[in-house]
Amino acid sequence: MLLFTPGPTPVPESVRLAMAEPTLHHRTPEFEAIFKETRELLFELFATDEVVMLASTGTGAMEAAVTNLCRDTLLNINSGKFGERFGKIAQAHGLSNIEIKHEWDTPVAVEEVVGTLAANPSVDAIAVQVSESAGGLRHPVEEIAKAVKEIRPDVMIIADGITAVGVERIDVSHIDCLIAGSQKALMLPPGLAILGLSHAAVEKTGAGKGYYFNLASEIKKQRQNTTAYTAATTLVIGLGAVLRQIKAEGGFGKLYCDTARRAKATRFALEALGLHSYPQIPARSMTTIDDVNASEIRDLLKTDFGVNVAGGQDHLKGKIFRINQMGLIAPYEMVWVVNAVELALAKLGRRDFDGTASRVFNKEFFKSTLNPSSNKEEK
Ligand SMILES: *Cc1c(COP(=O)(O)O)cnc(C)c1O
């Protein structure tokens, strides 16, 4: 079965093997050396001033970001389940929150954020997804961050990059906190979250509340290559192995380029079948299709063609399906996935099978490998 859900994603073999080594004690020079190397690789990936690893899922890092970087009012962008979650976290901690809410296919506009901020001076942090996984859309996070910092440099910008870090290069110039989670683009089992922080964010954590998610005490320890509490040793070892594997396969730039090309070729292939891409601005982390037969297509992919893709949640249950683009994915696997979608449509009597999907995918994906000048990171 091919696992093509946008989290969890498949764990590469080299990484599974690295994690099969006997357990290390976390307070040893051996583990500290591994921690140090992994931390250095994370600095390359995040390009932020500081990085912190936490033994938690992505939601724990979202909570840590809110409790450490917001003191008064959180402005959260809700174009899906994960954006909504930031508001719930704020409320759970007795913080005020203001929400900009849209349908799950609609990214927020920069002007809306700026306008809401101007009307609400108590807002001291903004939380937004880079890639909102609920409907597979991309928010203009870098533009929002830049515009906000021009008028309110004190406002903390929290960017949930759980399905974006490791997918594309994110400009962190104006972002204070960028969050990643192990089981999405980082190709690991669940249980590790990472925050990349700006100097300003690190300063603000100093007055932070909370015990386990007290980022100031965590940062202090992690700067010494250890952790405040027991490190998620196996996952940290796995993370080091993932980042080394990415570098061995051409580096982050190549990974971003391949991902962008594959996501685009997949979308073109499915559109050539008459299918519709759901989000107004698609994220590169996944290809999201809305369709009346979404659940039938998804079932057929699994039962007849050995492909596991994700459906939708809440009001989009049975209305969309989502194909993962995160990680080191072999193009031949994606050729099979789009071909399987075409076969499923044929089984449903929607169109005659003629190999359109794989032809369009191959043409779009491989034309650029034959033309090296187009082989740089795509915008
Ligand atoms: C998966 C996901 C989360 C939640 O992560 P968990 O590891 O399930 O806690 C948050 N934000 C986005 C964008 C996600 O895709």
The ligand as a MOL file (V3000), in Angstrom:
LIG
                    3D

  0  0  0     0  0            999 V3000
M  V30 BEGIN CTAB
M  V30 COUNTS 15 15 0 0 0
M  V30 BEGIN ATOM
M  V30 1 C -1.0860 18.0900 11.4560 0
M  V30 2 C -1.1460 19.5300 11.6560 0
M  V30 3 C -1.1930 20.0970 12.9310 0
M  V30 4 C -1.3520 19.2740 14.1930 0
M  V30 5 O -0.2840 18.4910 14.4400 0
M  V30 6 P -0.4050 17.2320 15.4590 0
M  V30 7 O 0.9560 16.6530 15.3020 0
M  V30 8 O -1.5070 16.3650 14.9580 0
M  V30 9 O -0.6580 17.7740 16.8050 0
M  V30 10 C -1.1920 21.4700 13.0400 0
M  V30 11 N -1.1370 22.2630 11.9680 0
M  V30 12 C -1.0920 21.7610 10.7040 0
M  V30 13 C -1.0490 22.7080 9.5570 0
M  V30 14 C -1.0910 20.3850 10.5090 0
M  V30 15 O -1.0660 19.8860 9.2670 0
M  V30 END ATOM
M  V30 BEGIN BOND
M  V30 1 1 1 2
M  V30 2 1 2 3
M  V30 3 2 2 14
M  V30 4 1 3 4
M  V30 5 2 3 10
M  V30 6 1 4 5
M  V30 7 1 5 6
M  V30 8 2 6 7
M  V30 9 1 6 8
M  V30 10 1 6 9
M  V30 11 1 10 11
M  V30 12 2 11 12
M  V30 13 1 12 13
M  V30 14 1 12 14
M  V30 15 1 14 15
M  V30 END BOND
M  V30 END CTAB
M  END
